[in-house]
Amino acid sequence: MPITAQHVRQTLDAYLAEHPEEKAKLSVLDSLLDEVGDSISSRKHFAGHVAAGALLLRPDGRVLLIEHRALRKWLLPGGHCEADDSTLREAALRELVEEAVLDRSQIEPDVDVPLHVDAHTIPANPAKDEPEHTHVDFRFLFRSTADDVELQQEEVTAYSWDFADMLLDETLRGRVMNVLRAGWRLGLQQIALASCAGCRDARRA
């Protein structure tokens, strides 16, 4: 079942509940939803449409970036939604698997709420007869211990594992760093709990 306007609105509402300060910036999506309805994920609507991106994070704090062949830019894996995608997160996962040629068993999805939503302009592509238009990119967090990546040669020319603090988007960079800090604190808590359990066991002995 294709991604519906209702699903996009629900996902946007969940995101804005956590980041209400971005409501004005993302108001463009409300207008697009009113205009195109359930066709919001179709790349044929050049007023604008939603897309899905994947932020793949490794335990060492590195993030996967790919060099996009058409745009000639280093980006997160991601792209247009397909008719078989039922959710935005599923679309992001599919794009990640396709572009990095990873097995789904190597990828652990995070929460359903996007880590970041970004509205930006995509330049015209005469080769595909596509005018300049707006993408509203829903970016979801995934985790992996993968190292080697193959490339979907049709769309991707190179890849890089960059440290999260090198991400150019300030908002996205801050949120990824918060994820890493939260994981670090959780690790300390687990070590402390294990240590306390060991002390209790020693006292019982």
C-alpha positions as CSV (number, residue, x, y, z in Angstrom):
1,M,0.0,0.0,0.0
2,P,1.5,3.4,-1.0
3,I,2.3,5.9,1.6
4,T,-0.8,8.0,2.4
5,A,-1.3,11.6,3.3
6,Q,-2.6,10.5,6.7
7,H,0.6,8.6,7.4
8,V,2.7,11.6,6.5
9,R,0.6,13.9,8.7
10,Q,0.9,11.5,11.6
11,T,4.6,11.2,11.2
12,L,5.0,14.9,10.9
13,D,2.8,15.5,14.0
14,A,4.9,13.0,16.0
15,Y,8.0,14.8,15.0
16,L,6.7,18.3,15.8
17,A,5.5,17.1,19.2
18,E,9.2,16.6,19.9
19,H,10.5,19.6,18.0
20,P,7.7,22.2,18.0
21,E,10.1,25.0,17.2
22,E,10.3,23.6,13.6
23,K,6.5,24.0,12.9
24,A,6.9,27.2,10.8
25,K,9.8,25.8,8.8
26,L,7.8,22.7,7.9
27,S,4.6,24.5,7.1
28,V,5.3,24.0,3.4
29,L,4.4,20.3,3.9
30,D,0.9,21.3,5.2
31,S,0.4,23.2,2.0
32,L,1.6,20.3,-0.2
33,L,-0.6,17.8,1.6
34,D,-3.6,20.1,1.0
35,E,-2.7,20.3,-2.6
36,V,-1.8,16.8,-3.6
37,G,-3.3,14.5,-0.8
38,D,-2.3,10.9,-1.1
39,S,0.0,11.7,-4.0
40,I,2.4,13.4,-1.6
41,S,5.0,10.7,-2.1
42,S,4.9,10.8,-5.9
43,R,7.9,12.2,-7.7
44,K,5.5,13.3,-10.5
45,H,4.2,16.2,-8.4
46,F,6.7,19.0,-8.9
47,A,5.1,21.4,-6.5
48,G,6.9,19.1,-4.0
49,H,6.8,15.7,-2.4
50,V,8.2,13.8,0.5
51,A,11.3,11.7,0.4
52,A,13.0,9.4,2.9
53,G,16.6,9.4,4.2
54,A,18.6,7.0,6.4
55,L,21.2,8.0,9.0
56,L,23.2,4.8,9.6
57,L,25.2,5.1,12.8
58,R,28.0,2.8,13.9
59,P,29.0,2.2,17.6
60,D,32.3,4.1,16.9
61,G,30.2,7.3,16.2
62,R,30.7,7.2,12.4
63,V,27.8,7.9,10.0
64,L,27.5,6.6,6.4
65,L,27.6,9.2,3.7
66,I,27.3,8.5,-0.1
67,E,28.3,10.6,-3.0
68,H,25.2,11.0,-5.2
69,R,25.9,10.7,-8.9
70,A,23.3,13.1,-10.2
71,L,23.6,15.8,-7.6
72,R,27.4,15.4,-7.2
73,K,27.1,15.9,-3.4
74,W,27.8,13.9,-0.3
75,L,24.5,13.0,1.3
76,L,22.8,10.6,3.6
77,P,21.5,7.5,1.8
78,G,17.9,8.1,0.7
79,G,15.6,9.1,-2.1
80,H,12.1,8.9,-3.5
81,C,9.3,6.7,-2.1
82,E,8.1,3.8,-4.1
83,A,4.6,2.4,-4.5
84,D,5.5,-0.7,-2.4
85,D,6.6,1.4,0.6
86,S,4.0,1.4,3.3
87,T,5.8,3.9,5.7
88,L,8.4,6.6,5.4
89,R,10.7,4.6,7.7
90,E,10.3,1.6,5.4
91,A,11.2,3.7,2.4
92,A,14.3,5.0,4.2
93,L,15.4,1.4,5.0
94,R,14.8,0.3,1.4
95,E,16.9,3.1,0.1
96,L,19.7,2.4,2.5
97,V,19.7,-1.3,1.6
98,E,19.7,-0.5,-2.1
99,E,22.3,2.3,-2.2
100,A,24.8,0.7,0.2
101,V,24.0,-2.9,-0.8
102,L,23.6,-4.0,2.8
103,D,21.6,-6.9,4.1
104,R,18.7,-6.0,6.3
105,S,20.0,-8.3,9.0
106,Q,23.0,-5.9,9.4
107,I,20.7,-3.0,10.2
108,E,18.8,-2.2,13.4
109,P,16.0,0.3,13.1
110,D,15.6,2.9,15.8
111,V,12.3,4.6,16.8
112,D,9.5,5.3,14.4
113,V,9.8,9.1,14.8
114,P,12.3,10.8,12.4
115,L,15.5,12.1,13.8
116,H,15.3,15.1,11.5
117,V,13.0,16.5,8.8
118,D,14.4,18.9,6.2
119,A,12.7,20.8,3.5
120,H,15.1,21.8,0.6
121,T,15.1,22.6,-3.1
122,I,16.2,20.0,-5.6
123,P,17.7,21.5,-8.8
124,A,16.1,20.9,-12.2
125,N,17.2,17.7,-14.0
126,P,16.7,18.1,-17.7
127,A,17.9,14.5,-18.4
128,K,14.8,13.3,-16.5
129,D,12.6,16.2,-17.6
130,E,12.2,17.3,-13.9
131,P,11.9,21.0,-13.0
132,E,13.2,22.5,-9.8
133,H,11.1,21.3,-6.9
134,T,10.9,20.8,-3.1
135,H,11.8,17.7,-1.2
136,V,10.6,17.3,2.4
137,D,13.1,14.7,3.6
138,F,12.1,12.5,6.6
139,R,15.4,11.2,8.0
140,F,15.3,8.1,10.3
141,L,18.0,6.7,12.5
142,F,19.4,3.2,12.0
143,R,22.3,1.4,13.7
144,S,24.8,-1.1,12.4
145,T,28.2,-2.7,13.0
146,A,28.8,-3.0,9.2
147,D,32.1,-1.8,7.8
148,D,32.4,-2.6,4.2
149,V,29.8,-1.2,1.8
150,E,29.1,-2.0,-1.8
151,L,27.6,0.7,-4.0
152,Q,24.6,0.9,-6.3
153,Q,26.6,2.1,-9.2
154,E,23.6,3.7,-11.1
155,E,23.1,6.4,-8.4
156,V,26.1,6.3,-6.1
157,T,29.8,7.0,-6.9
158,A,31.5,6.7,-3.5
159,Y,30.9,6.3,0.2
160,S,32.5,7.4,3.4
161,W,32.2,6.7,7.2
162,D,32.5,10.1,8.7
163,F,32.4,11.0,12.4
164,A,29.1,12.5,13.4
165,D,30.6,15.8,14.5
166,M,31.5,16.4,10.9
167,L,27.9,16.5,9.6
168,L,27.3,19.8,8.0
169,D,23.6,20.3,9.0
170,E,23.9,21.9,12.5
171,T,20.5,20.5,13.7
172,L,21.1,17.0,12.5
173,R,24.7,17.0,13.9
174,G,23.4,18.1,17.3
175,R,20.8,15.4,17.4
176,V,23.2,12.6,16.4
177,M,25.7,13.8,19.0
178,N,22.8,13.7,21.6
179,V,22.1,10.1,20.5
180,L,25.8,9.2,21.0
181,R,26.0,10.9,24.4
182,A,22.8,9.1,25.5
183,G,24.3,5.8,24.5
184,W,27.5,6.6,26.4
185,R,25.6,7.4,29.5
186,L,23.6,4.2,29.2
187,G,26.8,2.3,28.8
188,L,28.1,3.8,32.1
189,Q,24.9,3.0,33.8
190,Q,25.1,-0.6,32.7
191,I,28.7,-0.9,33.8
192,A,27.7,0.6,37.2
193,L,24.8,-1.8,37.6
194,A,27.0,-4.8,36.7
195,S,29.6,-3.6,39.2
196,C,27.0,-3.3,41.9
197,A,25.7,-6.8,41.1
198,G,29.2,-8.1,41.3
199,C,29.7,-6.5,44.7
200,R,26.4,-8.0,46.0
201,D,27.4,-11.4,44.8
202,A,30.8,-11.1,46.4
203,R,29.2,-10.1,49.7
204,R,26.8,-13.1,49.5
205,A,29.8,-15.4,48.9
